[in-house]
Amino acid sequence: MKVLFSTGSLFYLPLKETFRLARETGFDGVELVINRELDDPRYREVVAEAAAGFPICSVHAPYAKLRYWGSLSEGLVRAIEFAKETGIDMVNFHPPAWYPLQLDYYKWFRKVADFQQGLAGNATTLAIENMPLMGKRLRLAPYILNDFRDLIEFGVKNNLCFTFDVTHLATFDEDPVSAFLAYFKSGRLRNIHLSDYAEPESHLFLGRGDLPIVQLLNTMQAVGYDGMITLELAPNEYPRADEWLIKVMRYLASFIKMHLGRNADG
């Protein structure tokens, strides 16, 4: 199992600094989030300089329209091409939303019969992510395939792998261990976005919410899950001071590895 750090969690820092922190604090690699910092025709050079040999194991396709990357479908295709060019193992993406209405993306999405072979071939793996309920008082389900069971069924039918976002699932008051086992049984689980949840706050520091994080990690080890685990906390869950940020990130990497049965260096 590879323990990754999501670059989106520290979006306010230069990308090179985020890579340095992930490298120094014991993560095995990163999930690179395509955001406004990379909305530039020179993004390949920016990424290459930031990474400097540190593994990018997954790319998160744009989840909003960006000037250079284009529409959501165009951004996904560009992310796939980037992953192919650079040998990145996986591309993660979101399904279309009803609100705000992503009609063009939805029409494109529904026309793809075989995502893996139709878009990526054998060069990289495509993984679709389960999405959350939104809102603090009135809880809305703005995405299609809201029920993770429907998402699994769709992915199997349309040749997709899965990214299981733990805190997104928790907004539906579902048990994350049971959901993990359902994803694992599909044989298509490739990545897990890990964070804690306490209604209505999501993407919390591990242990700051109500989820059985240790039980979930222990279960991953017990059943032999060998994919990626990406720590994806909200930016405000991290301290801003560099000294404390390093301590917190090192603690989190060690915590995850310990409960997966790995030592801090392995």
Backbone torsions as a table, in degrees:
resi	resn	phi	psi	omega
1	MET	NA	131.0	176.5
2	LYS	-97.4	129.5	177.8
3	VAL	-99.4	114.0	-173.7
4	LEU	-109.5	162.9	175.3
5	PHE	-117.1	130.6	178.0
6	SER	-80.2	122.9	179.9
7	THR	-65.6	-22.0	179.5
8	GLY	-65.3	-22.4	-179.3
9	SER	-68.1	-24.0	178.9
10	LEU	-122.9	44.5	-174.7
11	PHE	-59.6	-23.1	-176.1
12	TYR	-79.0	-10.1	177.6
13	LEU	-96.2	154.6	171.6
14	PRO	-57.2	142.9	-175.5
15	LEU	-57.7	-37.6	179.4
16	LYS	-60.5	-36.8	179.2
17	GLU	-68.9	-40.1	178.6
18	THR	-62.7	-42.9	176.9
19	PHE	-61.9	-41.8	-179.9
20	ARG	-61.0	-44.7	-178.8
21	LEU	-64.4	-43.0	179.8
22	ALA	-63.8	-39.4	179.8
23	ARG	-65.8	-46.2	-174.3
24	GLU	-72.1	-22.1	-172.0
25	THR	-103.1	7.5	169.0
26	GLY	100.8	9.8	175.7
27	PHE	-77.9	154.5	-177.7
28	ASP	-84.7	-15.6	-177.9
29	GLY	172.2	-167.0	-178.9
30	VAL	-131.4	158.1	160.8
31	GLU	-101.3	118.8	-176.9
32	LEU	-86.4	116.4	179.2
33	VAL	-91.5	123.3	177.2
34	ILE	-80.2	106.5	-178.9
35	ASN	-129.9	-164.6	-173.6
36	ARG	-63.9	-27.1	177.9
37	GLU	-61.9	-29.2	-178.8
38	LEU	-103.3	13.8	178.4
39	ASP	-83.7	66.8	-171.2
40	ASP	-153.5	139.1	179.2
41	PRO	-62.0	-15.4	179.0
42	ARG	-94.3	18.3	-173.2
43	TYR	-59.5	-32.2	179.9
44	ARG	-62.3	-42.7	178.8
45	GLU	-67.0	-39.8	178.9
46	VAL	-61.8	-45.1	-179.4
47	VAL	-66.8	-44.3	-178.6
48	ALA	-61.1	-41.6	179.2
49	GLU	-67.1	-39.4	-179.0
50	ALA	-69.3	-41.7	-173.8
51	ALA	-71.9	-47.5	178.7
52	ALA	45.1	47.9	175.9
53	GLY	92.5	-9.8	177.9
54	PHE	-80.2	134.3	-169.0
55	PRO	-65.9	130.8	163.8
56	ILE	-99.1	109.7	-174.2
57	CYS	-95.2	-21.9	-177.6
58	SER	-148.5	146.7	173.8
59	VAL	-116.1	130.1	174.4
60	HIS	-94.7	111.9	-179.5
61	ALA	-60.7	155.9	179.5
62	PRO	-56.0	137.0	177.4
63	TYR	-107.5	9.7	171.9
64	ALA	-144.8	155.7	179.6
65	LYS	-66.4	129.5	177.5
66	LEU	-119.3	149.6	-173.8
67	ARG	-57.5	-50.2	-176.2
68	TYR	-79.7	-36.4	-174.9
69	TRP	-81.7	-18.4	175.7
70	GLY	85.2	-156.8	-179.4
71	SER	-65.6	174.1	-178.4
72	LEU	-62.8	-41.6	178.0
73	SER	-67.8	-41.1	177.3
74	GLU	-64.4	-39.6	178.9
75	GLY	-64.0	-38.9	177.1
76	LEU	-64.3	-44.8	179.3
77	VAL	-62.1	-42.2	177.9
78	ARG	-63.0	-41.9	179.1
79	ALA	-62.9	-38.8	177.4
80	ILE	-63.6	-45.0	179.5
81	GLU	-62.5	-40.1	177.6
82	PHE	-62.4	-44.0	179.0
83	ALA	-63.1	-41.3	178.0
84	LYS	-61.3	-45.7	-176.8
85	GLU	-63.2	-34.9	-171.4
86	THR	-107.5	3.7	175.8
87	GLY	72.2	30.0	178.7
88	ILE	-82.6	136.2	-169.0
89	ASP	-68.2	-33.1	-168.6
90	MET	-147.5	148.7	171.4
91	VAL	-120.7	126.1	179.2
92	ASN	-103.8	140.6	178.8
93	PHE	-149.2	162.9	-179.4
94	HIS	-96.9	149.6	171.0
95	PRO	-73.5	168.0	178.5
96	PRO	-65.9	155.9	178.8
97	ALA	-109.6	148.7	171.2
98	TRP	-82.6	-31.8	-179.7
99	TYR	-139.5	116.7	-2.8
100	PRO	-68.2	148.1	-172.7
101	LEU	-64.4	117.0	178.0
102	GLN	-106.6	65.6	-169.4
103	LEU	-64.9	-45.7	-179.4
104	ASP	-62.8	-42.0	178.4
105	TYR	-64.4	-41.7	179.7
106	TYR	-61.5	-46.1	-179.8
107	LYS	-61.0	-43.2	178.3
108	TRP	-63.6	-45.0	-177.5
109	PHE	-59.2	-43.2	-176.3
110	ARG	-72.1	-17.5	-179.5
111	LYS	-84.9	-15.2	-176.8
112	VAL	-82.7	114.2	-178.3
113	ALA	-85.0	-35.5	-178.6
114	ASP	-135.0	97.5	-174.5
115	PHE	-64.9	-45.8	-174.3
116	GLN	-62.7	-55.5	-177.4
117	GLN	-75.7	-33.1	-177.9
118	GLY	-72.4	-27.7	-175.0
119	LEU	-116.6	-38.6	-170.6
120	ALA	-115.4	-20.7	-175.2
121	GLY	63.3	-140.1	-179.6
122	ASN	-101.0	7.2	-171.5
123	ALA	-82.0	-31.1	179.5
124	THR	-153.8	162.5	-176.4
125	THR	-102.2	135.3	176.2
126	LEU	-97.9	131.1	-179.6
127	ALA	-131.6	126.6	178.5
128	ILE	-94.9	143.6	-173.5
129	GLU	-106.1	137.6	172.4
130	ASN	-71.2	143.3	-172.8
131	MET	-114.3	162.8	-171.0
132	PRO	-96.5	167.6	159.6
133	LEU	-71.4	149.2	-178.2
134	MET	-120.5	154.5	176.7
135	GLY	100.2	147.7	-177.9
136	LYS	-94.1	-32.4	179.0
137	ARG	-106.9	-59.8	177.0
138	LEU	-91.3	111.9	-175.3
139	ARG	-87.9	118.0	-177.5
140	LEU	-115.6	147.9	176.8
141	ALA	-109.0	90.3	-169.9
142	PRO	-83.1	-7.2	-175.9
143	TYR	-107.2	155.3	171.3
144	ILE	-74.1	163.3	179.6
145	LEU	55.1	47.1	-175.8
146	ASN	-65.9	-40.7	179.5
147	ASP	-74.2	126.1	-175.4
148	PHE	-62.6	-24.5	177.4
149	ARG	-68.4	-39.8	175.9
150	ASP	-65.4	-38.0	179.2
151	LEU	-64.3	-43.0	178.1
152	ILE	-61.8	-45.6	179.4
153	GLU	-59.7	-43.8	178.9
154	PHE	-63.3	-43.7	-178.4
155	GLY	-63.4	-41.9	178.3
156	VAL	-63.3	-43.4	-178.2
157	LYS	-67.3	-36.2	-172.8
158	ASN	-108.7	18.4	173.0
159	ASN	58.0	60.8	175.0
160	LEU	-124.8	150.2	168.6
161	CYS	-96.1	-178.2	-170.6
162	PHE	-130.8	143.4	163.2
163	THR	-109.9	120.0	-178.7
164	PHE	-95.9	109.0	177.1
165	ASP	-91.8	113.7	-172.2
166	VAL	-66.5	-45.3	-176.7
167	THR	-72.6	-31.2	174.9
168	HIS	-63.1	-44.1	178.4
169	LEU	-60.6	-39.8	-175.3
170	ALA	-63.8	-24.4	177.7
171	THR	-64.0	-20.0	177.5
172	PHE	-92.7	5.9	-178.8
173	ASP	60.5	38.3	176.6
174	GLU	-98.4	153.4	177.9
175	ASP	-78.8	120.1	-175.9
176	PRO	-67.4	-29.3	179.7
177	VAL	-69.9	-45.1	177.9
178	SER	-63.3	-41.1	179.0
179	ALA	-65.5	-42.0	176.6
180	PHE	-56.3	-45.3	-178.3
181	LEU	-64.3	-35.4	176.6
182	ALA	-66.1	-43.9	176.2
183	TYR	-62.3	-45.9	-177.4
184	PHE	-61.4	-39.9	-179.6
185	LYS	-62.2	-29.1	-179.7
186	SER	-65.7	-20.7	-176.2
187	GLY	76.5	8.1	-174.0
188	ARG	-120.5	9.3	-179.9
189	LEU	-78.2	123.9	-176.6
190	ARG	-120.3	-23.2	-175.9
191	ASN	-149.1	148.3	176.4
192	ILE	-128.7	122.1	173.3
193	HIS	-88.0	114.7	-170.7
194	LEU	-106.5	128.7	172.1
195	SER	-166.6	173.9	-179.3
196	ASP	-102.5	171.2	-176.2
197	TYR	-149.5	136.1	171.3
198	ALA	-142.7	111.6	-172.2
199	GLU	-48.6	128.9	3.1
200	PRO	-100.3	17.6	-173.1
201	GLU	-91.2	130.8	-177.1
202	SER	-118.3	170.0	179.6
203	HIS	54.7	47.4	-177.6
204	LEU	-88.5	159.5	172.1
205	PHE	-52.9	139.2	-178.4
206	LEU	-61.2	123.0	-176.6
207	GLY	98.5	-8.4	-179.2
208	ARG	-93.5	-2.1	179.4
209	GLY	-121.0	-155.8	-172.6
210	ASP	-109.3	2.5	-172.5
211	LEU	-83.4	150.0	178.7
212	PRO	-80.9	68.3	-173.3
213	ILE	-61.4	-45.2	-178.7
214	VAL	-63.4	-43.8	178.7
215	GLN	-61.1	-40.6	179.5
216	LEU	-63.1	-46.8	179.3
217	LEU	-64.4	-42.1	177.6
218	ASN	-61.2	-38.4	179.4
219	THR	-67.3	-39.6	176.1
220	MET	-56.6	-46.3	178.8
221	GLN	-64.0	-43.0	-174.0
222	ALA	-64.2	-37.3	-176.9
223	VAL	-90.9	-5.4	176.4
224	GLY	85.2	27.1	174.0
225	TYR	-61.0	129.4	-176.3
226	ASP	-126.0	23.3	179.8
227	GLY	-91.0	-153.7	-177.9
228	MET	-94.4	148.4	170.6
229	ILE	-127.3	117.3	-175.8
230	THR	-109.7	118.9	174.5
231	LEU	-72.9	118.8	-175.9
232	GLU	-132.6	83.0	179.0
233	LEU	-96.9	156.3	172.9
234	ALA	-63.5	143.7	-178.4
235	PRO	-54.2	-35.6	-177.9
236	ASN	-75.2	-0.3	174.4
237	GLU	-82.4	-9.4	-178.6
238	TYR	-105.7	144.2	173.5
239	PRO	-70.0	154.6	-179.0
240	ARG	-87.6	-30.0	-178.9
241	ALA	-67.4	131.5	-173.9
242	ASP	-57.5	-43.0	-178.1
243	GLU	-59.4	-45.9	-178.6
244	TRP	-75.1	-33.7	177.0
245	LEU	-60.9	-43.6	177.9
246	ILE	-62.1	-43.9	179.8
247	LYS	-62.2	-43.5	-178.0
248	VAL	-67.4	-45.2	179.8
249	MET	-64.0	-40.2	178.2
250	ARG	-64.1	-41.4	177.8
251	TYR	-60.9	-46.1	-177.1
252	LEU	-64.7	-43.6	177.5
253	ALA	-60.7	-43.1	-179.9
254	SER	-67.3	-40.7	179.3
255	PHE	-59.5	-48.2	-179.0
256	ILE	-62.7	-47.5	-178.0
257	LYS	-63.2	-40.3	-178.9
258	MET	-59.5	-43.8	-176.0
259	HIS	-82.6	-4.7	169.5
260	LEU	-95.4	-0.3	-178.8
261	GLY	83.1	18.9	177.5
262	ARG	-107.3	149.4	171.6
263	ASN	-81.8	169.5	-172.6
264	ALA	-61.7	-26.1	-176.7
265	ASP	-100.3	-2.5	-173.2
266	GLY	-119.0	NA	NA
